Amino acid sequence: MSKPGETLYNVNLRHLSRDGRTAAADLPAQLLSHIPAKQLRGLLEAVGDLGPGVVYPVEPELRIAAPDGMFVVQLKGGRLNLVSWSSRHKGGEYSAEQIFAIVTGQELVGGAGRAVDTGGGGGGLRARATLIALALAIVGVNSFTVWFVTRPPRTLLPHYTLLPPGPGERLLGNVAGPYETGGKPGDRRLEISPDGKAQRYKFGPERAPTAPQAFTVQPADTQGKPVLLTSRKALITIKDPVTVVLYGDTYKRVPH
């Protein structure tokens, strides 16, 4: 059990047992939550004692979350290597004692020997502030994720209202038929069926259809004007009994 006000650490283990005395590639990743400094020191010393007996593909690693930041400790070539994102410490080979002093915010007299507390490790207030900041960051990330997943889909369409079955069927019956922008290569043809099915394609040489697009339409109303809402999230504007507009192209009704 930790003492009141004692700084605690979170450690992720890779290729290591929970006590750090065994290393193997098939060991599952594990998390040690809120462990005291004494347990952290014993863990570092145990991993350091594994020494050169650990060879590839076994790659022991500890990721330590401390008040001063995140530290990664790896066992390579029989030596402990420290990776730190702090500007105060350079990465490289260190002893278990040196790594413990760096992580806990202490300094070693003469680079090795008795550790002298510089105020970084026992700061219960700073530890609590760090935990609060981490909690706020997690809440912010989770809130953004929820908003992003549940937000309504973005659309450039104007506000519209789908017509009820009766008026909708009459509108489809009136609009149904073939329409064209022209009969030359590159022009387009639009065909609307009374059952709500539609297709659009380009004319190739000799009016051969190319690049066909099949979709459905639903009768709707926008600002008091009849339109057809396509399954491709676009509106077919009905200008008059023989003219419709889709994607900015004007289509004229043609004989079947």
N, C-alpha and C positions, 0 to 999 in steps of 0.2 A: 504494500500500500504506500502511495506517495505521501509526502508530508505537505501540509498546507503551505501554499505559496511556492512550492518546488516547481522548477521548470520541467516540463515533460516533452517527450519527443515522439514523433511518428516515424517508423522505419519500414520501408518496403524491401523485402528480401527476394533475391533472384538466385536460383541454383544453390540455395542454402537452407539448412534446417533452422528451426526457430531459435536454437541456442547458438548457431553459427559454428558448430563443431563438425558439421558434415556438409560436404559440397557434392552435388551431383546434378547432371543436366536434366534428369527426369523429376526433380523435386518441384512441386508447384510453387508459384509465386505466393508470398505470404505478406501480411501486414501486421506489424506490431504497433498497437495504438497506445499512445500516452504512457510510454515507459520512462522511468526515472533515469537520471544521469548514471547512477551506479550500474543499472542493467545495460545501458548503452555502452559503457566502458568495457564491461565483461564481454559483450557481443563483439566489439571491435578487436579485443585481444584474442578472442577465440578464432575469428576469421584470420587474423594475422598469423596465428600459430599453424594454420593449415599449410602455409608456405609453398615450396616448390612441388609438393605432391599433387597440386591441382593443375591439370593440363587441359588444353582445348579438346573437346567442345565445351567443357565445364568453364563457365565464366561467372564466378560469384560477384554479386553486386549488392550494395546497400544504398538506398536512397533515403536520406535523413532530412526530415522537415524540422527545422529548428527556428527559434526566434530571430536568428541572424540571417535566415534564408534557407535555401535548399543546397544540400551537399550530396555528392555521389562518390561512393568509395568502391573501388574495384580491386580485385586481387589479380594481378598480372605478373607473370614471371616470378612468382613466389613473393612478390612485394605488394604492399598496399599502395594504391594510387588514389589521390584525392582530386576531384573536379569540383571547383567552387566558382560561383558567379559573383563572388564578393571581390571588390577591388583591393581589399586588404590582404588577400591571400592568393598566392599563385598555386596552380595545380602542379602535381608531381608526386614523387615518392615520399611518403611520410611513415613514421612509426604509428602504431595504434595509439600511443600516448599523445603524440603530436596532433593526430587527427581529432582525438577526443578534446584536447585543449582548444583547437580551432573551432570545432562545432559548438562547444559550450561557452565560447566567448572568453576563454582564459588564454594566458600566454605562458610559455615555458621559459624559465630562467636559463639563459645560456643556450636556448634552443632545445634543451633536453634536461630533464630532471624535474624538480618540484614545480608544479603548476601554480601560478599566482592569479587569483581572480581579478579581472580588470573591470568588473561590473557588468559584463555582457551575459553571464550565464545565470546568475541568481536573480535576475530582475523579474520578479513575479509580475510587477505592473506592466513591464514591457511585453512579457509573454502573453498576458491577458489582452493587451492592446493588439498584438499580432493576431491572436486567435479571433478577436472581434473583426479585424480587417479581413481576415480570410473568410469568416462567416458572411460578411457583407458582400464580398466578391462572389461567393457561391450563390447567395440569394439573387444577386444581380444577373449572373449567367443563367440561372434556372428561370428567372422571370422572362429574360429575353427569349429563351428557348420556347417557353410556353406561348408567348405572344407570337413568335414566328410560326409555330405549328398551327395555332388556332386562328390566325388572322384571316379575314375573308380574302378570296382571290382578287388580285388587282385586275381592273378592266378599264378600257377606254370607251366603253359603250355608254351612250346616254341612258338615263333612267327609262325603263320600259315596263309594261304590264302585259302578261300573256292573256290572250283572249279566251273566254269560255268556249266550250265545244261548239255550240251552235254558230255564233258569229265567226269563230275560227274556221269552221268547215266552209262557210260561205266565202270567206276571204280567199282561202286556198283554191276553191273552185273557180273563182274569178281570175286569180293570178296564174293558175296552172297553164303551162304551155312552154314552147321554145322561144328563146330570145337570143339575139346575136348583136355583137358590136360592129359587125361587118363580115363579109365573106372572104376576105383576103387572108393569106398566110400570116399568122401572128394575131389575127382577130380571135375573139372568143365566142363560145356558145354556152348558154345557160338553159338547162331544162328543169322545170319544176312540175312535179306530179301532184295530183289532188290528194294523195295519201301522205304528203309531206316529205317524200324523197326527192333529192335533187342531185344534179351533176353539172360539172363545169369543165370545159376543156378548150384547148387552143386548136386552131386550124393549122394543119401543115400543108405541104404541097397538095394541090387538087382537093382541098378541103378535108384531108384525112385528119381525124381527131388525134391529138397528142396531149400528153400530160393530163390525163383525166383525174378529176377530183370528185369523189362521191361524198355526200353529206345529207343531213336532214334539216328541215325548217319547221318553225313553229310560228303561227300567227300571233302577232303582238301589236301593242299600241305604244307610241312614244309621242308625247306632247300633242295628243289628239290626232296623230297621223298613223295610218296602218303601215306596218312593217312586217318583215319575216326575220325571225331570229334563227341564225344558222347554228349547227352544232360545232362550227369552227369559230364560235364567239365573234360573229360579225353580223351586221344588219343589212338586209336587202330592203332598200327604200323603194316604195311604190310611188312613182311620180304621177302617173296617170294610167288609164287602162292598158296602154301599150308600151309603157316605159318603166324600167326598173334600174336601180343603181346598186352595184356591188363593188367594194374596194375602189370606189372612185370611177369605175368604168360604167358607162351608160349602155344599157342593152335595150334593143327594140324588138317587139314581138314579131315573129315571122310565121309564115304558114307551116303547118305540120308537114 
